[in-house]
Amino acid sequence: MGTVGSGTVITWWGHATCTVEDSGVRILTDPVFVRRLAHLRRRLGPVPPPEAGVADAVLVSHLHSDHLHLRSLARLAPGTRLIVPRGAVRAVPGLRRLDARRNPAGLRITEVDAGDEVEIGPVRVRAVPAHHDGRRLPVGPHRSPALGYVITGESRTYFAGDTGLFDSMAETVGPVDVALLPVGGWGPHLGPEHLDAGRAAQALARLAPSAAVPVHYGTYWPIGFDGVRPHEFYAPGGEFVRKAARLAPEVAVHLLRHGESARPEVVR
């Protein structure tokens, strides 16, 4: 067993939006490229620059509008591969207007369920379960699952999307080298179908990757709520670092600022 440079580069643009570069392939997760989203505004970090939207494929974890954001998806280059949960096109009518089968300038949409695999050049993407409400809120029917994804090239990178801690997480995700884990949210309260810093550290101990990057915190917050439990906005990243050091001390945690990148090392 030894430490090797993986060649994989992770860039965090804020919230759940990341770029994973592996084997010459750029994969973008849950893109949100706006300063304001419904009742939320971006409080930290600039809106991602145009180069953030350059991707060979885009992964959407579930249908909530802070993960499947139509205006942000519309900024992607025509013909970009878009991977979404099963039933997303039916549940979100706006996706139909972005579908290349209807719009020549649209996106190549592929719907997947847990267990499905998609090849993007030399990289393989496998959809895995997430414990989260996957429907389009506030009134959408329960038609689409919430998913995570494992991106396998030179490294195995797990993008958890939005999820709670569940018993079979390590088994269903499988061995991974890098974990992109949500550690907070966009408001002062988190329900059980979310990871906070403590539950994310527990997940990290179960998954046992070589490296981790905390995401899904410190970006969006409800308008007018600046003074309401501000530690829930600012603190999750640092709390995750501290709790991970106790529960999973062998994992290298990369605490990134918006727009920063890391090249995690892999121990195999």
N, C-alpha and C positions, 0 to 999 in steps of 0.2 A: 504494500500500500504506500502511495506517495502523493505529493502535491504536484499538480500539473496546471499550467495556464490553459484555460478552456478556450480562449478566443471569443467567448461570448461577452457581449457588452449590453448592459442594462441601463436605460435612461428613463428616469422618472420625470414626467411632465406635470404631475399633480393629480390628485384624486386617484382613480384607478387607471389612468392613462400612462402607459409605458411603451417604450420601444425595446424589443428584444432582437439583437443582431447576432445571428449564428450562421456559420457556414455560408456567408455571403447573402443571407436572406434577412430582410427586415420585416418583423411582425409587430404590429401595433395593437394595443389592447384598449378596449372601451374608450374610444376617443371622445373627449369633450374639449372643444376649442373655443369656448365663449367666456366672457367675463360675468355674464349673468345667466342663470338657468332657473326659470320660474321664480320661486321665492328665495332662491339662493344667489349669493354673489361671491365672486372669487376674492378672498381677503388676503391671500398670500401668493406670491409668485406671479410672473407675467403670464398672459395668455400664450400658449405654446406657439412658437414661430412656424412659418409655413413648412420648414423642413421636417417638423414633427409629423406632418401628414403624409410624408413620403414612405410608402410601405408596399411590400409585395403582397401582404395579406393582413387583414384586420380581424381580430377576434372580439366578439361581443359575448359577454358572460350571461346576461339576462336582460329583460325588457324594460327595467326601470329607466326613466329618462335621463338619469345621471350616469348611465352605462350605455344605453342605446339612445344616442342623441342625434336626431335626424339632421339638424342643420350642420353638425360637425361631420357626419358621414357624407353629406352632400359636397363637402370640400375636398373629398378624396379624388384622386385622378380617375378618369373613366377607365373601366376595365379592371380596377383593383378587386382582388378576391376578398369577399366579405363572408365570414363564417359566423352564423347565428344559431341560437337554439331552435330546435324543431318547433314549427308552428308560428315562428316570428312574423313571417310575411303576412299570414292570415290575421294575426292579432294586431299588427301595427300597419294600417293601410298606407302610411307614408313610405314604408319600405318598398311598396309596389312601384312607386314612381321612381325609385332609385334602382330598380332591377333592370339589368341590361337586356333582359328578354322583352321588356316593354319600352325601354329607353336606350337608344344607341350610345348615349353618353353616360350610361349608368354603371353599376357595380355588378360583378359576377357573384351572385349570392348562393351560398351553400348552407342548407339547414342540417344540423347534426343533433344527435342525442348522445347521452353518456355511452361510452364505448366505441363510438365511431372515430375513424381516423381519416385525416386528409393529408395528402402530400403536397408540399409547396417546394418545388425543386428538391434539394437534398435534405430538406427538413420535414419531419413528420409531426403533425399536430393530433393529439388524442383528446377527445372530450371526456371529462370525468364529472361525477356528480358533485353538486354543492347543496348545502342545507340552507335554503333561502327561498323566499317567495319569488318565483320567476315571472309572474304575470305582469302585464302592462297596467300600472296603477294610474288612477285610483280605483277603476271599476272593471278592469279587464278580467276575463275569465281565466281559470287555471288551465291554460292550454300548452304553455311552454315551460320546460324545466329551466332552473338556474344551473349553470355549468361552470366548471373550471376547465383549464386546458393544460396539458403537458406538452411542451415544445421540445422535440428531440432532434438535435443535430450533433455538434461537438459536445454539447452539454444537454442535460435534461432540466428544463426550466418549468416550474409549476406556477402558473398564474391562477390564483384562487378565485378571482372575481369578487364576489361578495358571498360569504358563507358563515354559518355558525360552526362550532366544533361538533363533530359527530364521530361515533365509535369506530366506523369503518374507514375513516379518512385515510390513514396510512395504507391500508390494504387496497382501496380503490384508486388512490393516486399512484401508488407504486414508488419505486426508488427514484429519487430526484437529486439533482446536484444544487439547484438554486430554487428558492421559494420566494415568490412575490406575494406577501400576505397582507390583507387588510387589517389595520390595527385601530381604526376609529370610524368616524362617519361624518355626516354633514349637519348634525344637530346635537343638542345636549343630552340626548338619551339614545341608547342602543338596546334593541331587543335581543332575544336569545338567538335569532338567526343571523347574528353578526359576530365577528371577532373583535374584541377589544384587545388592549395590549396584553392583558393576562392570558386570555384564551388563545391569542395568537402565539404566545410563548409556549403554551401547552401543545398547540398544534405543531410548532417547530420541534419540540422534543419528540413527538411521535413520528414526524416525517424524517428527521435526522438528515437534512441536506448538508452540504459543505458550507453554503452561504445563504443569506436571506436579505431581502430588501423590504422594509415596511412601507406600505402604500395606503391609500384611501383614508387620509387624514390631513388636517392642516391646509386645506385648499378652499372648499366652499363652506359657507355658513349662512343660516337664515338672515335675511335683512331685518335689522332692528334687534338682533340677538347678540350684538357684540359683547355685552356685559353679562350674558347668561352663561354660567359655567364655562368661562373661557379656557380653563385648563383642559376641557374635553376637546378643544380645538388645537391648542398648542402642544399639549404634553404627550399624546400617545406614542409618537416616535421614540422619544427618549425613554419613556416608561417601558416600551417594548425592548429597547436595548438592555436596560437593567434587568428586566425579568428574564430575557433570553439568556443573559450571562449566568443566571442562577439555574435555570431549568435545562438549558442546552448550551453549556459552556464551550463545546467543541465547534459550534457554528459561528462563522464570521458574519456579523451583521453589518451591512453597509447602510448607514443613515444618510440619505441623500437630500439635498435641497432641490427645489424645482429646477429642472433643466440639467441637473448633474447626472453623470454617468459613472458606472462601476464596471470593472472587469473582474468578476469573482474567480478565485482559484478553486479548483475541484480536487477533492481528496478521494482517491480510489485505490 
